[in-house]
Amino acid sequence: MPEDIVQQFQHLAKEKDPAARSLLIRKVTAEYVRRTGLAPTDTERELFSALVLDLYEQIDLSVRRDIITLLARTQHISTPLAERLAGEHDELVTTLYEYSPMLSQETLLQAARMRSETVLRAIARRQRVPEPVVDALMSRAKNSVVSDLLRNLGSDFSSNALLLCAIICQTSLEIQSLMAARCLADHLFHSRMRLQAEQGCPFLPGVLSKATLEGTLDQLVHDMEARLFRADGLNDDPTRDELLVRINLGELTFDKLLETLIAKDRKEDVIWLLKDAPGLSANAMEHLLASETNRILTRLLLEQNVSVKTFAALTQWRVDHLGFPNRHIHREVENYRQSVSQKRKSEDQIASAV
């Protein structure tokens, strides 16, 4: 492990202030991930993992989320640390369950049987999902999870899982179309579904059975206007958790991210970003954005150092998407401009006094 990281850990061990300790361990983790490359030595991996485990209970919850996100895609940690991270609340661990190569099959099975739909979908998108895990996910009969599994060519369907697909797809055209598309890309899946059709499986919809036997699945996919899934089943865009880590590490500003999400017209992500800091629900934040003369929203944006330019874009976005009165745009922007000016004056006065 690089000497400067070891020194930071030594500093960390001496740090008494809980908040300072949490911030420092976030920075140390980010530095460790960057500096050790793709193949840290066994000694480095074990030393880092042992140190994090030793300090873990003293780390703030928000920093735990960042650490989990930083370590989720790597083999930089020991299995015991990966299992400890996996035990956190569902909203903190989706990235870990989707990407971590350090989670055991037993951990994945336990999560598939007990955890929320969000975690189930994360597992369904893993690069490889073995048959026992697919069976466990399928037994929960969540349409969103089934859809993710069918899109993911790295998931292995047993005959039992395929039978469950046939039952579930009777009430879902989307799953029917995904099954047809999967047949076109997965020879084993196609063979098993053809066997079902030949045996007259009573659960397989007639249109799907006929297309399988007649070799017209490609036409069926086209007719159902199904989206063909990608070969790797993974998303190259940064996850929401990864974006928050970059903000917390100072690599991306809240203002810049908000400006980008508005420009890309990503409504759900705009609401997600704004609700995260005050800990509101998505519905509460949407109501806040639609409300007139809302001081809570202004205070939130000021605390996050949102620029006047971005605020103006957000105000127009509120008009376009949430029914905010168009006549109030100029007034809202000018009021916010004054609030930004007042904040800067107060900060300058404090700095001068110090």
C-alpha positions in Angstrom: 0.0 0.0 0.0 1.5 3.5 -0.9 3.2 5.1 2.1 1.1 8.2 2.1 -2.1 6.1 2.4 -0.6 4.3 5.4 0.2 7.7 6.9 -3.3 8.9 6.4 -4.6 5.8 8.2 -2.2 6.5 11.0 -3.6 10.0 11.2 -7.1 8.5 11.0 -6.5 6.3 14.0 -5.5 9.3 16.1 -8.4 11.5 15.0 -10.9 12.0 17.9 -13.6 14.1 16.2 -16.3 11.8 14.7 -17.1 14.1 11.8 -13.5 14.7 10.9 -12.8 10.9 11.1 -15.6 10.1 8.7 -14.5 12.7 6.2 -10.9 11.5 6.3 -11.8 7.8 5.8 -13.9 8.8 2.7 -10.8 10.5 1.3 -8.5 7.7 2.2 -10.8 5.2 0.6 -11.0 7.2 -2.6 -7.2 7.5 -2.7 -6.7 3.8 -2.0 -9.0 2.9 -4.9 -7.2 5.2 -7.3 -3.6 4.4 -6.2 -3.7 0.7 -6.0 -4.9 0.1 -9.5 -6.7 -3.1 -10.6 -4.5 -5.5 -8.6 -3.5 -4.5 -5.1 -1.4 -7.1 -3.3 -3.1 -9.5 -0.9 -1.3 -7.7 1.9 -2.7 -4.3 0.8 -6.2 -5.7 0.4 -6.2 -7.4 3.8 -4.6 -4.4 5.6 -7.0 -1.9 4.1 -10.1 -4.1 4.8 -9.1 -4.8 8.3 -8.6 -1.1 9.0 -11.9 -0.1 7.6 -13.7 -2.9 9.5 -12.1 -1.7 12.7 -13.3 1.8 12.2 -16.6 1.0 10.5 -19.0 1.5 13.4 -17.5 5.0 14.0 -18.3 6.2 10.4 -21.2 8.5 9.6 -24.0 6.9 7.6 -23.6 9.3 4.6 -19.9 8.4 4.5 -20.7 4.7 4.6 -22.7 5.2 1.5 -19.8 6.8 -0.3 -17.4 4.2 0.8 -19.7 1.4 -0.4 -20.0 3.2 -3.8 -16.2 3.7 -4.1 -15.5 0.0 -3.4 -18.5 -1.6 -5.1 -16.9 -2.3 -8.5 -13.5 -3.5 -7.3 -11.6 -6.5 -5.9 -9.7 -4.2 -3.6 -11.4 -5.5 -0.4 -11.7 -8.8 1.5 -14.8 -10.9 1.5 -15.5 -10.1 5.2 -15.6 -6.4 4.4 -17.8 -6.9 1.4 -20.2 -8.9 3.5 -20.2 -6.2 6.2 -21.0 -3.5 3.6 -23.7 -5.7 2.1 -25.5 -5.7 5.4 -26.3 -2.0 5.2 -29.8 -0.6 4.5 -31.2 -1.2 1.0 -30.8 2.3 -0.2 -27.1 2.3 0.5 -26.1 -1.0 -1.2 -27.7 -1.2 -4.7 -24.4 -0.4 -6.4 -22.6 -3.0 -4.3 -25.1 -5.7 -5.1 -25.0 -4.8 -8.8 -21.3 -4.7 -9.3 -19.2 -6.2 -6.5 -17.3 -9.4 -7.5 -16.6 -10.0 -3.8 -20.1 -11.0 -2.7 -20.6 -14.8 -2.2 -23.5 -16.6 -3.9 -25.0 -17.3 -0.4 -25.1 -13.6 0.3 -26.8 -13.0 -3.1 -29.3 -15.8 -2.4 -30.1 -14.4 1.0 -30.7 -10.9 -0.4 -32.8 -12.3 -3.2 -35.1 -13.9 -0.7 -35.4 -11.1 1.8 -34.5 -7.6 0.4 -36.4 -4.9 -1.4 -37.2 -4.7 -5.1 -34.4 -2.1 -5.6 -31.8 -4.6 -4.4 -33.4 -7.5 -6.4 -33.1 -5.4 -9.5 -29.5 -4.6 -8.8 -28.7 -8.3 -8.4 -30.6 -9.1 -11.6 -28.3 -6.7 -13.5 -25.0 -8.3 -12.3 -22.6 -9.3 -15.0 -23.2 -12.9 -14.1 -26.3 -14.3 -12.3 -26.1 -18.1 -11.8 -29.2 -20.3 -12.0 -29.8 -20.6 -8.2 -29.8 -16.8 -7.8 -32.1 -16.4 -10.9 -34.5 -19.0 -9.4 -34.6 -17.1 -6.1 -35.2 -13.8 -7.8 -37.9 -15.3 -10.0 -39.7 -16.8 -7.0 -40.4 -13.2 -5.8 -42.4 -12.6 -9.1 -41.5 -9.0 -9.5 -42.1 -7.9 -13.1 -39.4 -5.3 -13.0 -36.9 -8.0 -11.8 -38.0 -10.5 -14.4 -37.5 -7.9 -17.1 -34.0 -7.1 -15.9 -33.1 -10.7 -15.8 -34.4 -11.3 -19.4 -32.4 -8.3 -20.7 -29.2 -9.5 -19.0 -27.5 -12.2 -21.1 -25.3 -13.0 -18.1 -28.3 -14.5 -16.2 -28.7 -18.3 -16.4 -32.3 -19.5 -16.6 -33.2 -23.0 -15.4 -36.2 -24.8 -16.7 -38.1 -23.9 -13.6 -37.3 -20.2 -14.0 -38.4 -20.4 -17.6 -41.7 -21.9 -16.5 -42.2 -19.0 -14.0 -41.5 -16.6 -16.9 -44.3 -18.3 -18.9 -46.7 -17.9 -16.0 -45.8 -14.3 -15.3 -45.8 -13.2 -19.0 -49.5 -14.1 -19.4 -50.3 -10.7 -17.9 -47.4 -8.7 -19.4 -46.8 -8.1 -23.0 -43.4 -6.5 -22.2 -42.2 -9.8 -20.6 -43.6 -11.7 -23.6 -41.6 -9.5 -25.9 -38.5 -9.8 -23.8 -38.7 -13.6 -23.8 -39.0 -13.6 -27.5 -36.0 -11.2 -27.8 -34.0 -13.4 -25.4 -34.6 -16.4 -27.6 -33.0 -14.6 -30.5 -29.8 -14.0 -28.5 -29.6 -17.1 -26.2 -29.6 -20.5 -27.8 -30.1 -22.5 -24.5 -33.1 -20.2 -23.5 -34.5 -20.7 -27.0 -34.1 -24.5 -26.9 -35.9 -24.7 -23.5 -38.7 -22.5 -24.6 -39.1 -24.5 -27.8 -39.4 -27.6 -25.7 -42.1 -26.0 -23.7 -44.0 -25.1 -26.8 -43.6 -28.6 -28.3 -44.9 -30.1 -25.1 -47.9 -27.9 -25.1 -47.1 -25.9 -21.9 -50.5 -24.5 -20.8 -48.9 -21.4 -19.4 -47.0 -20.3 -22.5 -49.2 -17.7 -24.4 -50.4 -18.9 -27.7 -48.8 -16.2 -29.7 -45.4 -16.8 -28.1 -45.7 -20.6 -28.6 -46.7 -20.2 -32.2 -43.8 -17.8 -33.0 -41.3 -20.2 -31.3 -42.5 -23.2 -33.3 -42.7 -21.3 -36.6 -39.5 -19.5 -36.3 -41.1 -16.0 -36.4 -39.8 -14.7 -33.1 -38.0 -11.8 -34.8 -41.3 -10.6 -36.3 -43.0 -11.0 -33.0 -40.4 -8.8 -31.3 -40.9 -6.2 -34.0 -44.7 -6.4 -33.7 -44.6 -5.9 -29.9 -42.1 -3.0 -30.4 -39.8 -4.5 -27.8 -36.6 -2.8 -27.0 -33.7 -5.1 -27.8 -31.4 -5.4 -24.7 -27.7 -4.7 -24.8 -25.2 -7.6 -24.8 -23.6 -6.9 -21.5 -26.7 -5.8 -19.6 -24.8 -3.0 -17.8 -25.1 0.7 -17.7 -22.0 2.8 -18.4 -23.5 6.0 -17.0 -22.6 6.9 -13.5 -25.1 5.7 -10.9 -26.7 8.2 -8.6 -24.6 7.0 -5.7 -21.4 7.5 -7.7 -22.5 11.0 -8.6 -23.0 11.8 -4.9 -19.5 10.5 -4.1 -18.0 12.7 -6.7 -19.8 15.7 -5.1 -18.6 14.8 -1.6 -15.1 14.4 -2.8 -15.1 17.8 -4.5 -14.7 16.3 -8.0 -18.2 17.5 -9.2 -20.2 20.4 -7.9 -23.8 20.2 -7.0 -24.5 23.2 -9.2 -22.8 21.6 -12.3 -24.7 18.3 -11.8 -28.0 20.1 -11.4 -27.4 22.2 -14.5 -26.5 19.0 -16.5 -29.6 17.1 -15.4 -31.9 20.1 -16.2 -30.3 20.4 -19.7 -30.8 16.7 -20.3 -34.4 17.0 -19.2 -34.1 14.2 -16.6 -37.1 15.0 -14.4 -36.7 12.1 -12.0 -33.0 12.7 -11.5 -33.5 16.4 -10.9 -36.0 15.6 -8.1 -33.8 12.9 -6.7 -30.8 15.3 -6.5 -32.7 18.1 -4.8 -34.5 15.8 -2.3 -31.3 14.1 -1.2 -29.8 16.9 0.9 -32.9 17.7 3.0 -34.0 14.0 3.1 -37.4 14.6 1.6 -39.5 12.1 -0.4 -39.7 12.5 -4.1 -43.4 13.5 -3.9 -42.6 16.2 -1.2 -39.8 17.7 -3.4 -42.0 17.7 -6.5 -44.7 19.6 -4.5 -42.0 22.0 -3.2 -40.8 22.7 -6.8 -44.4 23.4 -7.9 -45.1 25.8 -5.1 -44.8 29.6 -5.3 -42.5 31.8 -3.2 -41.0 28.8 -1.4 -38.3 29.8 1.1 -37.3 26.3 1.9 -36.3 25.6 -1.7 -34.4 28.9 -1.9 -32.5 28.0 1.3 -31.7 24.6 0.1 -30.2 25.9 -3.2 -28.2 28.6 -1.4 -26.7 26.0 0.9 -25.6 24.0 -2.1 -24.1 27.1 -3.8 -26.4 26.9 -6.8 -25.6 29.7 -9.2 -28.1 32.2 -10.5 -27.7 30.8 -14.0 -28.7 27.3 -12.9 -31.5 28.7 -10.7 -32.9 30.4 -13.8 -32.8 27.2 -15.7 -34.4 25.3 -12.8 -37.2 27.9 -12.6 -37.9 27.5 -16.4 -37.9 23.7 -15.9 -40.4 24.1 -13.1 -42.7 26.0 -15.5 -42.3 23.4 -18.3 -42.7 20.3 -16.1 -44.5 21.1 -12.9 -47.0 23.8 -13.6 -45.1 26.6 -11.9 -46.6 30.0 -13.0 -44.7 31.4 -16.0 -45.4 34.9 -14.8 -43.2 34.4 -11.7 -40.0 33.5 -13.5 -38.4 37.0 -13.6 -39.4 37.7 -10.0 -38.1 34.4 -8.7 -34.7 34.8 -10.4 -34.2 38.3 -9.2 -35.1 37.3 -5.6 -32.6 34.5 -5.8 -30.0 36.8 -7.2 -30.4 39.1 -4.2 -30.2 36.2 -1.8 -27.0 35.0 -3.4 -25.6 38.6 -3.0 -26.6 38.7 0.6 -25.0 35.4 1.3 -21.7 36.5 -0.2 -21.7 39.7 1.8 -22.3 37.7 5.0 -19.5 35.3 4.2 -17.1 38.1 3.4 -18.0 39.8 6.8 -17.3 36.6 8.7 -14.0 36.0 6.8 -12.9 39.6 7.6 -13.8 39.2 11.3 -11.7 36.0 11.5 
